[in-house]
């Protein structure tokens, strides 16, 4: 008896505690609320329709006691309700019984039709993830490939993972790791694949949001979706970089709704499919240096943003060392010999009115000069050590951030003697 009571109590207490979580886990990510609402509806129907259906069935098939189970109390009640004497004293007649039975049968039929229609509508209109992309998971988040998606998407994901690891190891860091129990969100795949769990990332003791790589077929498609020109583009929780006070168009930029929904719980690297490996390495390196300057275990300064020669240069230099390609240093030296370089006496921070390729070469050559002095393993530490170093800091609280290494860079490019 005691064992029966314990088992019955556990069976009564456990389902309410776990049922909602089970429904949320089994439902498609875009339909969690709908599934949980329908589950609660069925719970309410059980309590509201149970007595009614049970009483109707008892009235309709009161002579078939085996249909209703076997408690002795139920059997006694059925026998009492089946007593001719009781039916006569209550004024019960066969005609009245048939009328009541017919009315309740129609009500039951109507309820069944309504519930069936609701279930059918939910199943037919069950939403899937919307968007022109195929989504697959990777170690640090997800990869969304805008249509047309390649047939070897899994191999592309593995390649992205290797490149991500290579960037961190190249600069002397162990790669981050995903937190197994740190699920931030779950995203559906419009192409029909499995849903992707986005998990938090742990690096150097800090918890970081998951990462999403979004690959577009061309620059025009990426511009229309993100609202900004550039390659790569970083979206913070679905919002692309916002205009600064120097931009002529101060209209706040928003990503398209499907893209904002996709990247709304993560940081996203958006790039075009042409040379996507290079753009991904650039975005990863720039994201790494920005996070490194924010993590106390790595750098105890309070950065206000690195000069573009450093932040962009780290991405360009990483590409040149990991993937090869254009000799950025030779291109920068050629430009410097022909056009010269501004000095700190000319402007607070050198500016170059050049095309994108030359600008990248200049940025990459500046980081190459810093690496020649500090090494790849020590560059981030050196940048942090410059904090509040008089007029020598990149991270110091300054509106101008004078390029203090400009002289050494000019010597490195051959436009000034040692």
C-alpha beads as a LAMMPS data file, in Angstrom:
LAMMPS data file: protein, C-alpha beads

418 atoms
417 bonds

1 atom types
1 bond types

-500.0 500.0 xlo xhi
-500.0 500.0 ylo yhi
-500.0 500.0 zlo zhi

Masses

1 110.0

Atoms # bond

1 1 1 0.000 0.000 0.000
2 1 1 2.787 2.412 0.958
3 1 1 4.671 1.670 -2.266
4 1 1 1.501 2.263 -4.286
5 1 1 0.921 5.608 -2.566
6 1 1 4.527 6.704 -3.219
7 1 1 4.369 5.697 -6.896
8 1 1 0.999 7.381 -7.362
9 1 1 2.217 10.581 -5.682
10 1 1 5.349 10.725 -7.812
11 1 1 3.298 10.149 -10.938
12 1 1 1.000 12.993 -9.972
13 1 1 3.739 15.473 -9.003
14 1 1 6.438 14.818 -11.619
15 1 1 4.555 15.520 -14.901
16 1 1 3.601 19.143 -14.100
17 1 1 7.245 19.926 -13.341
18 1 1 8.665 18.499 -16.548
19 1 1 5.833 18.630 -19.080
20 1 1 6.356 22.240 -20.168
21 1 1 10.105 21.766 -20.532
22 1 1 9.525 18.617 -22.578
23 1 1 7.111 20.427 -24.895
24 1 1 9.569 23.330 -25.341
25 1 1 12.412 20.969 -26.214
26 1 1 10.383 18.918 -28.695
27 1 1 8.818 21.899 -30.462
28 1 1 10.493 23.599 -33.457
29 1 1 12.329 26.669 -32.276
30 1 1 10.030 29.039 -34.159
31 1 1 6.876 27.387 -32.720
32 1 1 7.729 26.976 -29.029
33 1 1 5.056 29.385 -27.831
34 1 1 2.432 27.862 -30.112
35 1 1 3.153 24.332 -28.919
36 1 1 3.157 25.305 -25.264
37 1 1 -0.130 27.153 -25.704
38 1 1 -1.743 24.160 -27.363
39 1 1 -0.416 21.909 -24.601
40 1 1 -2.068 24.140 -21.994
41 1 1 -5.265 24.061 -24.071
42 1 1 -5.353 20.280 -23.942
43 1 1 -4.841 20.420 -20.176
44 1 1 -7.828 22.745 -19.835
45 1 1 -9.920 20.554 -22.139
46 1 1 -9.130 17.562 -19.985
47 1 1 -10.512 19.183 -16.865
48 1 1 -13.480 20.851 -18.559
49 1 1 -14.582 18.097 -20.950
50 1 1 -13.631 15.118 -18.806
51 1 1 -16.653 15.174 -16.457
52 1 1 -18.972 16.054 -19.320
53 1 1 -17.750 13.300 -21.650
54 1 1 -17.575 10.812 -18.803
55 1 1 -21.120 11.593 -17.681
56 1 1 -22.461 11.426 -21.239
57 1 1 -20.781 8.084 -21.856
58 1 1 -22.101 6.790 -18.548
59 1 1 -25.603 7.794 -19.574
60 1 1 -25.260 6.420 -23.081
61 1 1 -23.632 3.097 -22.239
62 1 1 -24.678 2.661 -18.638
63 1 1 -25.240 -1.071 -19.134
64 1 1 -21.712 -1.633 -20.464
65 1 1 -19.811 -1.154 -17.224
66 1 1 -16.668 -2.737 -18.620
67 1 1 -16.206 0.339 -20.819
68 1 1 -15.486 2.559 -17.817
69 1 1 -13.038 0.606 -15.716
70 1 1 -13.642 -1.148 -12.543
71 1 1 -13.747 0.720 -9.276
72 1 1 -16.381 -0.645 -6.962
73 1 1 -17.764 2.802 -6.234
74 1 1 -18.295 3.461 -9.946
75 1 1 -20.006 0.106 -10.346
76 1 1 -22.312 0.852 -7.445
77 1 1 -23.182 4.281 -8.854
78 1 1 -23.945 2.735 -12.241
79 1 1 -26.157 0.159 -10.631
80 1 1 -28.028 2.824 -8.692
81 1 1 -28.487 4.973 -11.785
82 1 1 -29.774 1.881 -13.603
83 1 1 -32.447 1.221 -11.005
84 1 1 -36.010 1.373 -12.492
85 1 1 -37.377 2.573 -9.143
86 1 1 -35.012 5.542 -9.057
87 1 1 -35.792 6.428 -12.655
88 1 1 -39.531 6.335 -11.934
89 1 1 -39.275 8.501 -8.794
90 1 1 -37.224 11.076 -10.685
91 1 1 -39.803 11.261 -13.409
92 1 1 -37.359 9.824 -15.904
93 1 1 -38.845 8.434 -19.139
94 1 1 -37.359 6.729 -22.144
95 1 1 -38.391 9.651 -24.367
96 1 1 -36.625 12.137 -22.110
97 1 1 -33.561 9.955 -21.965
98 1 1 -33.413 9.756 -25.771
99 1 1 -33.780 13.538 -26.107
100 1 1 -31.033 14.261 -23.606
101 1 1 -28.812 11.644 -25.182
102 1 1 -29.324 13.104 -28.655
103 1 1 -28.622 16.659 -27.458
104 1 1 -25.406 15.700 -25.673
105 1 1 -24.244 13.644 -28.635
106 1 1 -24.582 16.679 -30.888
107 1 1 -22.675 18.828 -28.397
108 1 1 -19.910 16.235 -28.177
109 1 1 -19.730 16.026 -31.942
110 1 1 -19.451 19.827 -32.184
111 1 1 -16.656 19.926 -29.604
112 1 1 -14.771 17.183 -31.433
113 1 1 -15.112 19.042 -34.731
114 1 1 -13.869 22.314 -33.212
115 1 1 -10.883 20.684 -31.511
116 1 1 -10.031 18.758 -34.666
117 1 1 -10.207 21.941 -36.724
118 1 1 -7.883 23.742 -34.296
119 1 1 -5.388 20.886 -34.415
120 1 1 -5.536 20.751 -38.213
121 1 1 -4.985 24.520 -38.519
122 1 1 -1.998 24.374 -36.172
123 1 1 -0.449 21.514 -38.097
124 1 1 -1.069 23.045 -41.511
125 1 1 0.137 26.516 -40.562
126 1 1 3.019 25.332 -38.394
127 1 1 5.639 27.921 -39.137
128 1 1 9.156 27.094 -40.186
129 1 1 12.187 29.337 -40.015
130 1 1 11.798 31.973 -42.673
131 1 1 14.697 33.182 -44.744
132 1 1 16.574 32.443 -47.978
133 1 1 19.308 30.406 -46.330
134 1 1 20.404 26.960 -45.235
135 1 1 21.513 26.757 -41.609
136 1 1 23.914 24.266 -40.058
137 1 1 25.553 24.225 -36.664
138 1 1 29.215 24.627 -35.918
139 1 1 31.218 24.527 -32.721
140 1 1 30.737 28.198 -31.891
141 1 1 27.238 28.871 -33.201
142 1 1 25.841 28.470 -36.716
143 1 1 26.637 28.974 -40.386
144 1 1 23.863 30.427 -42.570
145 1 1 24.533 30.134 -46.292
146 1 1 22.284 32.332 -48.392
147 1 1 20.785 30.548 -51.391
148 1 1 22.093 28.915 -53.413
149 1 1 23.729 26.809 -50.708
150 1 1 26.655 24.559 -51.712
151 1 1 26.239 20.797 -51.671
152 1 1 29.327 20.454 -49.466
153 1 1 28.128 22.827 -46.764
154 1 1 29.359 20.493 -44.044
155 1 1 32.902 20.703 -45.418
156 1 1 32.684 24.498 -45.491
157 1 1 31.699 24.476 -41.821
158 1 1 34.677 22.281 -40.957
159 1 1 36.936 24.667 -42.897
160 1 1 35.520 27.655 -41.002
161 1 1 36.228 25.902 -37.698
162 1 1 39.849 25.229 -38.690
163 1 1 40.340 28.851 -39.768
164 1 1 38.839 30.090 -36.510
165 1 1 41.278 27.964 -34.506
166 1 1 44.221 29.011 -36.687
167 1 1 43.598 32.723 -36.053
168 1 1 43.685 32.327 -32.283
169 1 1 46.722 30.061 -32.265
170 1 1 48.570 32.379 -34.650
171 1 1 48.244 35.234 -32.148
172 1 1 49.269 33.079 -29.199
173 1 1 45.872 32.181 -27.720
174 1 1 44.047 28.951 -27.104
175 1 1 40.778 28.910 -29.095
176 1 1 37.521 29.494 -27.206
177 1 1 35.253 26.607 -26.351
178 1 1 31.500 26.268 -26.403
179 1 1 29.700 25.923 -23.073
180 1 1 27.737 22.678 -23.263
181 1 1 24.969 23.766 -20.890
182 1 1 25.007 27.388 -22.029
183 1 1 22.357 27.332 -24.734
184 1 1 21.383 30.865 -25.657
185 1 1 18.865 30.154 -28.418
186 1 1 17.719 27.569 -30.925
187 1 1 17.343 28.421 -34.603
188 1 1 15.354 26.558 -37.244
189 1 1 16.616 25.698 -40.714
190 1 1 14.372 26.888 -43.578
191 1 1 15.970 24.256 -45.819
192 1 1 14.500 21.493 -43.654
193 1 1 17.575 20.553 -41.667
194 1 1 17.832 20.059 -37.933
195 1 1 17.476 23.023 -35.604
196 1 1 20.734 24.573 -34.414
197 1 1 21.510 25.245 -30.761
198 1 1 23.455 28.460 -30.223
199 1 1 25.666 28.127 -27.153
200 1 1 27.663 30.673 -25.201
201 1 1 31.438 30.752 -25.716
202 1 1 34.004 30.720 -22.939
203 1 1 37.382 32.329 -23.557
204 1 1 40.007 33.319 -21.019
205 1 1 37.460 33.063 -18.221
206 1 1 34.879 35.290 -19.932
207 1 1 31.500 34.236 -21.307
208 1 1 30.854 35.539 -24.804
209 1 1 27.756 35.342 -27.049
210 1 1 27.604 32.708 -29.809
211 1 1 28.855 33.488 -33.299
212 1 1 26.998 33.263 -36.594
213 1 1 28.641 33.244 -40.012
214 1 1 26.293 34.500 -42.748
215 1 1 27.566 34.066 -46.318
216 1 1 25.881 36.040 -49.120
217 1 1 26.110 35.310 -52.857
218 1 1 27.266 38.845 -53.734
219 1 1 27.865 42.311 -52.314
220 1 1 24.494 43.664 -53.490
221 1 1 22.550 40.967 -51.659
222 1 1 24.555 41.596 -48.494
223 1 1 24.037 45.349 -48.722
224 1 1 20.279 44.956 -49.097
225 1 1 20.075 42.564 -46.141
226 1 1 22.411 44.356 -43.735
227 1 1 21.746 47.939 -44.779
228 1 1 25.439 48.777 -45.029
229 1 1 28.170 48.490 -47.633
230 1 1 31.270 46.579 -46.664
231 1 1 32.800 43.134 -46.635
232 1 1 32.881 41.731 -44.042
233 1 1 30.135 43.308 -41.916
234 1 1 29.649 42.560 -38.232
235 1 1 26.124 42.543 -36.842
236 1 1 25.650 42.889 -33.097
237 1 1 22.410 41.101 -32.200
238 1 1 20.915 41.689 -35.618
239 1 1 21.878 45.366 -35.890
240 1 1 24.679 46.376 -38.305
241 1 1 27.183 49.134 -37.434
242 1 1 25.406 52.421 -36.842
243 1 1 26.312 55.772 -38.441
244 1 1 28.782 57.946 -36.565
245 1 1 28.525 61.712 -36.160
246 1 1 30.893 62.097 -39.111
247 1 1 28.608 60.263 -41.554
248 1 1 26.466 62.354 -43.854
249 1 1 23.540 59.930 -43.638
250 1 1 22.654 59.572 -39.967
251 1 1 19.704 57.235 -40.589
252 1 1 19.912 54.294 -38.147
253 1 1 20.646 51.093 -40.008
254 1 1 18.667 47.925 -39.478
255 1 1 19.102 44.488 -40.927
256 1 1 16.226 42.829 -42.773
257 1 1 13.740 41.144 -40.474
258 1 1 14.757 37.576 -41.328
259 1 1 18.434 38.435 -40.784
260 1 1 17.737 40.240 -37.510
261 1 1 15.737 37.229 -36.294
262 1 1 18.541 34.879 -37.322
263 1 1 21.326 36.821 -35.612
264 1 1 19.319 38.407 -32.815
265 1 1 20.931 36.316 -30.055
266 1 1 24.471 36.262 -31.395
267 1 1 27.281 38.198 -33.014
268 1 1 27.312 37.657 -36.775
269 1 1 30.045 37.876 -39.390
270 1 1 28.443 38.653 -42.756
271 1 1 30.545 38.294 -45.900
272 1 1 30.233 37.404 -49.581
273 1 1 30.869 33.944 -50.959
274 1 1 33.774 35.180 -53.101
275 1 1 36.917 34.733 -50.997
276 1 1 34.753 34.015 -47.948
277 1 1 37.688 32.383 -46.183
278 1 1 39.658 35.627 -46.299
279 1 1 36.736 37.713 -45.065
280 1 1 36.049 35.232 -42.282
281 1 1 39.664 35.334 -41.111
282 1 1 39.573 39.151 -41.114
283 1 1 36.371 39.271 -39.094
284 1 1 37.629 36.644 -36.645
285 1 1 40.932 38.451 -36.026
286 1 1 39.229 41.825 -35.509
287 1 1 36.657 40.250 -33.185
288 1 1 39.466 38.523 -31.264
289 1 1 41.467 41.721 -30.662
290 1 1 38.354 43.645 -29.595
291 1 1 37.395 40.924 -27.106
292 1 1 40.971 40.610 -25.841
293 1 1 41.022 44.276 -24.853
294 1 1 37.751 43.807 -22.920
295 1 1 38.734 40.729 -20.879
296 1 1 40.513 41.568 -17.597
297 1 1 42.472 38.296 -17.658
298 1 1 44.150 39.496 -20.881
299 1 1 44.162 43.283 -20.646
300 1 1 43.302 45.456 -17.663
301 1 1 42.869 48.683 -19.626
302 1 1 39.647 50.338 -20.718
303 1 1 39.955 50.657 -24.490
304 1 1 38.088 53.342 -26.351
305 1 1 38.698 51.686 -29.687
306 1 1 41.886 50.989 -31.551
307 1 1 42.971 52.982 -34.597
308 1 1 41.908 51.331 -37.836
309 1 1 45.563 50.779 -38.706
310 1 1 45.671 48.316 -35.801
311 1 1 42.176 46.809 -35.784
312 1 1 41.868 46.408 -39.559
313 1 1 45.546 45.632 -39.910
314 1 1 45.349 42.595 -37.649
315 1 1 42.706 41.083 -39.915
316 1 1 44.664 41.830 -43.095
317 1 1 47.925 40.557 -41.636
318 1 1 46.228 37.367 -40.425
319 1 1 44.954 36.677 -43.934
320 1 1 48.364 37.246 -45.498
321 1 1 50.054 34.876 -43.065
322 1 1 47.411 32.135 -42.928
323 1 1 46.065 32.144 -46.500
324 1 1 48.740 33.946 -48.532
325 1 1 47.609 36.019 -51.486
326 1 1 48.674 39.590 -52.285
327 1 1 51.975 40.762 -50.807
328 1 1 50.567 43.549 -48.640
329 1 1 53.969 44.831 -47.510
330 1 1 55.271 45.226 -51.068
331 1 1 52.093 47.043 -52.086
332 1 1 52.323 49.385 -49.101
333 1 1 55.992 50.133 -49.752
334 1 1 55.234 50.938 -53.372
335 1 1 52.473 53.358 -52.358
336 1 1 54.662 54.996 -49.700
337 1 1 57.568 55.540 -52.085
338 1 1 55.306 57.184 -54.680
339 1 1 52.963 59.174 -52.447
340 1 1 54.768 59.430 -49.146
341 1 1 53.114 59.159 -45.707
342 1 1 51.730 61.927 -43.487
343 1 1 53.511 62.572 -40.225
344 1 1 52.113 63.222 -36.782
345 1 1 52.794 66.912 -37.328
346 1 1 50.416 66.903 -40.292
347 1 1 47.399 65.255 -38.667
348 1 1 46.521 63.709 -35.327
349 1 1 45.919 60.372 -36.997
350 1 1 47.067 59.523 -40.531
351 1 1 44.259 59.336 -43.077
352 1 1 44.561 57.878 -46.547
353 1 1 42.325 58.785 -49.456
354 1 1 43.008 55.573 -51.348
355 1 1 41.124 52.573 -52.691
356 1 1 40.174 49.693 -50.406
357 1 1 43.005 47.408 -51.547
358 1 1 45.706 50.006 -50.856
359 1 1 44.163 50.897 -47.502
360 1 1 44.224 47.240 -46.492
361 1 1 47.858 46.993 -47.595
362 1 1 48.801 49.993 -45.442
363 1 1 46.971 48.583 -42.427
364 1 1 48.537 45.174 -42.891
365 1 1 52.034 46.657 -43.261
366 1 1 51.623 48.637 -40.038
367 1 1 50.765 45.468 -38.098
368 1 1 53.660 43.705 -39.841
369 1 1 55.931 46.443 -38.467
370 1 1 54.511 45.943 -34.944
371 1 1 54.921 42.169 -35.204
372 1 1 58.553 42.644 -36.248
373 1 1 59.058 44.451 -32.962
374 1 1 56.809 42.454 -30.603
375 1 1 56.169 39.111 -32.309
376 1 1 52.754 37.589 -32.902
377 1 1 52.545 36.032 -29.434
378 1 1 53.268 39.336 -27.712
379 1 1 51.434 41.882 -29.826
380 1 1 48.171 41.931 -27.867
381 1 1 50.081 42.083 -24.596
382 1 1 52.177 44.935 -25.963
383 1 1 49.071 46.875 -27.008
384 1 1 47.692 46.438 -23.494
385 1 1 50.983 47.552 -21.928
386 1 1 50.755 50.828 -23.864
387 1 1 47.690 51.774 -21.812
388 1 1 48.141 55.140 -20.084
389 1 1 51.795 55.182 -21.127
390 1 1 52.001 58.943 -21.464
391 1 1 51.594 59.839 -25.134
392 1 1 52.393 56.306 -26.227
393 1 1 49.072 54.583 -25.676
394 1 1 46.513 53.241 -28.128
395 1 1 44.092 52.568 -25.295
396 1 1 44.571 55.813 -23.396
397 1 1 41.613 58.141 -22.930
398 1 1 42.356 60.507 -25.757
399 1 1 40.272 62.041 -28.501
400 1 1 43.102 62.008 -31.000
401 1 1 45.069 58.796 -30.216
402 1 1 48.211 60.057 -31.870
403 1 1 49.963 57.417 -33.905
404 1 1 53.134 57.244 -31.825
405 1 1 54.704 54.454 -33.865
406 1 1 54.366 56.372 -37.105
407 1 1 58.107 57.142 -37.353
408 1 1 59.131 53.508 -37.019
409 1 1 56.514 52.552 -39.574
410 1 1 57.947 55.078 -42.051
411 1 1 61.369 53.527 -41.573
412 1 1 59.854 50.061 -42.059
413 1 1 58.350 51.124 -45.397
414 1 1 61.557 52.771 -46.540
415 1 1 60.343 56.382 -46.746
416 1 1 62.506 57.562 -43.857
417 1 1 65.983 56.629 -42.727
418 1 1 66.607 55.125 -39.315

Bonds

1 1 1 2
2 1 2 3
3 1 3 4
4 1 4 5
5 1 5 6
6 1 6 7
7 1 7 8
8 1 8 9
9 1 9 10
10 1 10 11
11 1 11 12
12 1 12 13
13 1 13 14
14 1 14 15
15 1 15 16
16 1 16 17
17 1 17 18
18 1 18 19
19 1 19 20
20 1 20 21
21 1 21 22
22 1 22 23
23 1 23 24
24 1 24 25
25 1 25 26
26 1 26 27
27 1 27 28
28 1 28 29
29 1 29 30
30 1 30 31
31 1 31 32
32 1 32 33
33 1 33 34
34 1 34 35
35 1 35 36
36 1 36 37
37 1 37 38
38 1 38 39
39 1 39 40
40 1 40 41
41 1 41 42
42 1 42 43
43 1 43 44
44 1 44 45
45 1 45 46
46 1 46 47
47 1 47 48
48 1 48 49
49 1 49 50
50 1 50 51
51 1 51 52
52 1 52 53
53 1 53 54
54 1 54 55
55 1 55 56
56 1 56 57
57 1 57 58
58 1 58 59
59 1 59 60
60 1 60 61
61 1 61 62
62 1 62 63
63 1 63 64
64 1 64 65
65 1 65 66
66 1 66 67
67 1 67 68
68 1 68 69
69 1 69 70
70 1 70 71
71 1 71 72
72 1 72 73
73 1 73 74
74 1 74 75
75 1 75 76
76 1 76 77
77 1 77 78
78 1 78 79
79 1 79 80
80 1 80 81
81 1 81 82
82 1 82 83
83 1 83 84
84 1 84 85
85 1 85 86
86 1 86 87
87 1 87 88
88 1 88 89
89 1 89 90
90 1 90 91
91 1 91 92
92 1 92 93
93 1 93 94
94 1 94 95
95 1 95 96
96 1 96 97
97 1 97 98
98 1 98 99
99 1 99 100
100 1 100 101
101 1 101 102
102 1 102 103
103 1 103 104
104 1 104 105
105 1 105 106
106 1 106 107
107 1 107 108
108 1 108 109
109 1 109 110
110 1 110 111
111 1 111 112
112 1 112 113
113 1 113 114
114 1 114 115
115 1 115 116
116 1 116 117
117 1 117 118
118 1 118 119
119 1 119 120
120 1 120 121
121 1 121 122
122 1 122 123
123 1 123 124
124 1 124 125
125 1 125 126
126 1 126 127
127 1 127 128
128 1 128 129
129 1 129 130
130 1 130 131
131 1 131 132
132 1 132 133
133 1 133 134
134 1 134 135
135 1 135 136
136 1 136 137
137 1 137 138
138 1 138 139
139 1 139 140
140 1 140 141
141 1 141 142
142 1 142 143
143 1 143 144
144 1 144 145
145 1 145 146
146 1 146 147
147 1 147 148
148 1 148 149
149 1 149 150
150 1 150 151
151 1 151 152
152 1 152 153
153 1 153 154
154 1 154 155
155 1 155 156
156 1 156 157
157 1 157 158
158 1 158 159
159 1 159 160
160 1 160 161
161 1 161 162
162 1 162 163
163 1 163 164
164 1 164 165
165 1 165 166
166 1 166 167
167 1 167 168
168 1 168 169
169 1 169 170
170 1 170 171
171 1 171 172
172 1 172 173
173 1 173 174
174 1 174 175
175 1 175 176
176 1 176 177
177 1 177 178
178 1 178 179
179 1 179 180
180 1 180 181
181 1 181 182
182 1 182 183
183 1 183 184
184 1 184 185
185 1 185 186
186 1 186 187
187 1 187 188
188 1 188 189
189 1 189 190
190 1 190 191
191 1 191 192
192 1 192 193
193 1 193 194
194 1 194 195
195 1 195 196
196 1 196 197
197 1 197 198
198 1 198 199
199 1 199 200
200 1 200 201
201 1 201 202
202 1 202 203
203 1 203 204
204 1 204 205
205 1 205 206
206 1 206 207
207 1 207 208
208 1 208 209
209 1 209 210
210 1 210 211
211 1 211 212
212 1 212 213
213 1 213 214
214 1 214 215
215 1 215 216
216 1 216 217
217 1 217 218
218 1 218 219
219 1 219 220
220 1 220 221
221 1 221 222
222 1 222 223
223 1 223 224
224 1 224 225
225 1 225 226
226 1 226 227
227 1 227 228
228 1 228 229
229 1 229 230
230 1 230 231
231 1 231 232
232 1 232 233
233 1 233 234
234 1 234 235
235 1 235 236
236 1 236 237
237 1 237 238
238 1 238 239
239 1 239 240
240 1 240 241
241 1 241 242
242 1 242 243
243 1 243 244
244 1 244 245
245 1 245 246
246 1 246 247
247 1 247 248
248 1 248 249
249 1 249 250
250 1 250 251
251 1 251 252
252 1 252 253
253 1 253 254
254 1 254 255
255 1 255 256
256 1 256 257
257 1 257 258
258 1 258 259
259 1 259 260
260 1 260 261
261 1 261 262
262 1 262 263
263 1 263 264
264 1 264 265
265 1 265 266
266 1 266 267
267 1 267 268
268 1 268 269
269 1 269 270
270 1 270 271
271 1 271 272
272 1 272 273
273 1 273 274
274 1 274 275
275 1 275 276
276 1 276 277
277 1 277 278
278 1 278 279
279 1 279 280
280 1 280 281
281 1 281 282
282 1 282 283
283 1 283 284
284 1 284 285
285 1 285 286
286 1 286 287
287 1 287 288
288 1 288 289
289 1 289 290
290 1 290 291
291 1 291 292
292 1 292 293
293 1 293 294
294 1 294 295
295 1 295 296
296 1 296 297
297 1 297 298
298 1 298 299
299 1 299 300
300 1 300 301
301 1 301 302
302 1 302 303
303 1 303 304
304 1 304 305
305 1 305 306
306 1 306 307
307 1 307 308
308 1 308 309
309 1 309 310
310 1 310 311
311 1 311 312
312 1 312 313
313 1 313 314
314 1 314 315
315 1 315 316
316 1 316 317
317 1 317 318
318 1 318 319
319 1 319 320
320 1 320 321
321 1 321 322
322 1 322 323
323 1 323 324
324 1 324 325
325 1 325 326
326 1 326 327
327 1 327 328
328 1 328 329
329 1 329 330
330 1 330 331
331 1 331 332
332 1 332 333
333 1 333 334
334 1 334 335
335 1 335 336
336 1 336 337
337 1 337 338
338 1 338 339
339 1 339 340
340 1 340 341
341 1 341 342
342 1 342 343
343 1 343 344
344 1 344 345
345 1 345 346
346 1 346 347
347 1 347 348
348 1 348 349
349 1 349 350
350 1 350 351
351 1 351 352
352 1 352 353
353 1 353 354
354 1 354 355
355 1 355 356
356 1 356 357
357 1 357 358
358 1 358 359
359 1 359 360
360 1 360 361
361 1 361 362
362 1 362 363
363 1 363 364
364 1 364 365
365 1 365 366
366 1 366 367
367 1 367 368
368 1 368 369
369 1 369 370
370 1 370 371
371 1 371 372
372 1 372 373
373 1 373 374
374 1 374 375
375 1 375 376
376 1 376 377
377 1 377 378
378 1 378 379
379 1 379 380
380 1 380 381
381 1 381 382
382 1 382 383
383 1 383 384
384 1 384 385
385 1 385 386
386 1 386 387
387 1 387 388
388 1 388 389
389 1 389 390
390 1 390 391
391 1 391 392
392 1 392 393
393 1 393 394
394 1 394 395
395 1 395 396
396 1 396 397
397 1 397 398
398 1 398 399
399 1 399 400
400 1 400 401
401 1 401 402
402 1 402 403
403 1 403 404
404 1 404 405
405 1 405 406
406 1 406 407
407 1 407 408
408 1 408 409
409 1 409 410
410 1 410 411
411 1 411 412
412 1 412 413
413 1 413 414
414 1 414 415
415 1 415 416
416 1 416 417
417 1 417 418
